[in-house]
Amino acid sequence: LAVIINGRISFGADSGSDNIDGVWLGTTTPAIPGTDFTLTHNLGRIPVGYILMRCNPGVNLYDGTVASTTTQITLRADTTSAIIVFVI
């Protein structure tokens, strides 16, 4: 427990999580700002949130109009961007 808490908390690599329960997802946001887009996370539970980890160009993500499920999350963006999100 001390090893995990003493500076070793990790999101993991690009394709898998480490000791933070979540999943890495990559996509390109829609060309029309404010359009819902759905990502499949397969967490087996409703996500508590998401963290934008990388984008090109800069983008703001926010909740979509469709409620999250145990397999998918719906988001919206204010511009088109290639993004990497960590869904938790």
N, C-alpha and C positions, 0 to 999 in steps of 0.2 A: 504494500500500500504506500509506503514512503517513497519508493522509486517512482510510482505513478504521479504522486502529488508534487514531488520536488522537481518541478520543471520538465516533466516528461509526459505531459498531457499532449496527445497528438490527434489530428484529424485523419492521419494515415496518408497513403499514397493516392494518386489520381483515380485509381479504380476501386479502392477498398478503404474502409474505415479502420481506425486503430482502436483507441480506447474511448472515443466519443461516438456514441451510437448515431450513425447517419450514413448518407450515401452521396457520392460525388456524381453530378450530372452536368453534361455539357450540351449546349444547343446554340442556335442563333435565334434571337427574338424576332417577332414578326416585323415586316416593313411598315405596317400601319401602327403608330403609337396607340397605346391603350387597348390593344387587341388581346383577348385571352389566348394563352398558349398552355398546353398541358404537358407535364413531364411525368414519366412513370418512374416511381422510386422503389416500389415493392418492399417497403419497410415492414409491412405487416401490421402497421398501426398508423393512426392519423398523425402527420408531422406536427411538431410544435412550432416550427419556423424554418427559415432558410437564411443562408449567409451567402452573399455575392462574394466569391473569392477572386474572380478574375474577369475582366471584360475588355473588349476592344471594339469600338471606342467606349467611353464612359456611358453608363446607363443607370437609371434608377429602376429597381424592381419593386413591385407591390402586389398585394393579393389580387387574384382574379375574382370573377363573379361566381365561379363554381366552387362549392365547398370541397376541401381536400378529402380524400378517401384513404383507405389503408394501402392503396397501390399508386395513386396519382395525386399530384398537386397542380393547381391552376394558378398561373401568375400573369401579370401584365408588366410591360416595360414602356418607358417614355421615348425610346429610340431603338433603332435596329443595332444590334451588337452581338458579337460572338461572346458567349458567357460560359463560365464554370460556376456552378452553385453547389453548396453543401447543404443538403436537406437534413434537418434534425428532427 
